[in-house]
């Protein structure tokens, strides 16, 4: 076969960003959790929302746009999750998410809002307070 014909001899090499990225995500050094921006994400979850919740999410996105922040719904959800998790890390059982879940469980103690089962009825999900 003549040179330059047929198969290409070009080798695909990783780019600079891929070569110098950390092998594992670095831990956040501040109280705020680091949120990824608009990039490809390899991990996925499915979250079902009511029509009202989806509309509220879209209203929040549009409100942020009026403030000059253009974000998609995924970014907005990742930011909200990061804020809640940082608050949970910092304040524990006094965090906003813990208080909201506690209030929900107190109003309907026999049923979990998402699964339909009370958390303590599923042994693998039972939380045990660590000894001090």
C-alpha positions as CSV (number, residue, x, y, z in Angstrom):
1,X,0.0,0.0,0.0
2,X,1.4,3.4,-0.9
3,X,2.2,5.9,1.8
4,X,-0.6,8.3,2.6
5,X,-3.3,6.0,1.4
6,X,-5.6,3.6,3.3
7,X,-5.4,3.7,7.1
8,X,-4.6,6.9,8.9
9,X,-1.5,6.7,11.1
10,X,-2.7,9.6,13.3
11,X,-2.9,8.7,16.9
12,X,-5.6,10.2,19.2
13,X,-4.0,11.6,22.3
14,X,-5.8,13.2,25.2
15,X,-6.0,16.9,25.5
16,X,-4.2,19.1,28.0
17,X,-7.3,19.3,30.3
18,X,-7.6,15.5,30.4
19,X,-3.9,15.0,31.1
20,X,-3.8,17.5,34.0
21,X,-7.2,16.8,35.6
22,X,-7.1,15.1,39.0
23,X,-7.6,11.4,39.0
24,X,-10.3,11.8,41.7
25,X,-12.3,14.9,42.6
26,X,-10.6,17.1,45.1
27,X,-12.5,17.7,48.3
28,X,-14.0,21.1,48.8
29,X,-11.8,23.2,51.1
30,X,-14.4,25.7,52.0
31,X,-17.8,25.3,53.7
32,X,-19.4,25.4,50.2
33,X,-19.5,22.3,48.1
34,X,-18.0,22.6,44.6
35,X,-20.6,22.3,41.8
36,X,-19.8,21.3,38.3
37,X,-20.9,23.6,35.5
38,X,-22.1,22.8,32.1
39,X,-20.1,19.7,31.3
40,X,-20.7,16.1,30.5
41,X,-21.7,14.2,33.6
42,X,-21.3,10.4,33.8
43,X,-23.6,9.9,36.8
44,X,-27.3,10.2,36.5
45,X,-30.3,10.0,38.7
46,X,-34.0,10.3,37.9
47,X,-36.1,12.6,39.9
48,X,-39.9,12.8,39.5
49,X,-41.5,16.2,40.2
50,X,-45.0,17.3,40.4
51,X,-46.2,19.8,37.8
52,X,-46.1,22.5,40.5
53,X,-42.5,21.6,41.5
54,X,-41.4,21.7,37.9
55,X,-43.1,25.0,37.3
56,X,-41.4,26.4,40.4
57,X,-38.1,25.2,39.2
58,X,-38.6,26.9,35.8
59,X,-39.7,30.1,37.5
60,X,-36.5,30.0,39.6
61,X,-34.5,29.6,36.4
62,X,-36.2,32.5,34.8
63,X,-35.8,34.7,37.9
64,X,-32.1,33.9,37.9
65,X,-32.0,34.9,34.2
66,X,-33.5,38.3,35.1
67,X,-30.6,38.7,37.6
68,X,-28.2,38.0,34.7
69,X,-27.5,34.3,35.5
70,X,-28.2,32.0,32.6
71,X,-28.5,28.4,34.0
72,X,-30.2,25.3,32.9
73,X,-32.5,23.3,35.2
74,X,-29.8,20.7,35.8
75,X,-27.3,23.3,37.0
76,X,-29.9,24.8,39.2
77,X,-30.7,21.4,40.8
78,X,-26.9,20.7,41.3
79,X,-26.5,24.1,43.0
80,X,-29.5,23.4,45.3
81,X,-28.2,20.0,46.2
82,X,-24.7,21.4,46.9
83,X,-26.2,24.1,49.2
84,X,-28.4,21.6,51.1
85,X,-25.5,19.1,51.5
86,X,-23.1,21.9,52.8
87,X,-25.8,23.0,55.2
88,X,-26.3,19.3,56.4
89,X,-22.5,19.0,56.9
90,X,-22.3,22.2,58.8
91,X,-25.5,22.0,60.9
92,X,-26.3,18.3,61.1
93,X,-29.8,17.7,62.5
94,X,-30.4,21.4,62.6
95,X,-29.9,21.8,58.9
96,X,-32.8,23.0,56.7
97,X,-33.2,19.6,55.0
98,X,-33.2,17.7,58.3
99,X,-35.8,20.1,59.7
100,X,-38.0,19.8,56.7
101,X,-37.8,16.0,56.6
102,X,-38.5,15.9,60.4
103,X,-41.5,18.1,60.0
104,X,-42.8,15.9,57.2
105,X,-42.4,12.7,59.2
106,X,-44.1,14.3,62.2
107,X,-47.2,15.2,60.2
108,X,-47.4,11.7,58.7
109,X,-45.3,9.3,60.8
110,X,-46.5,6.1,59.1
111,X,-45.4,7.0,55.6
112,X,-42.3,8.3,53.9
113,X,-43.1,10.8,51.2
114,X,-40.9,9.3,48.5
115,X,-41.1,5.5,49.1
116,X,-44.4,5.1,50.8
117,X,-42.6,3.2,53.6
118,X,-41.6,4.5,57.0
119,X,-37.8,4.7,57.0
120,X,-37.4,2.6,60.2
121,X,-39.3,-0.3,58.6
122,X,-36.4,-0.8,56.1
123,X,-33.5,-2.1,58.2
124,X,-30.7,-1.0,55.7
125,X,-32.0,2.6,55.9
126,X,-32.3,2.8,59.7
127,X,-30.0,5.6,61.0
128,X,-28.1,4.9,64.2
129,X,-26.7,7.9,66.1
130,X,-23.0,7.4,66.6
131,X,-21.7,7.3,70.1
132,X,-19.9,10.4,71.4
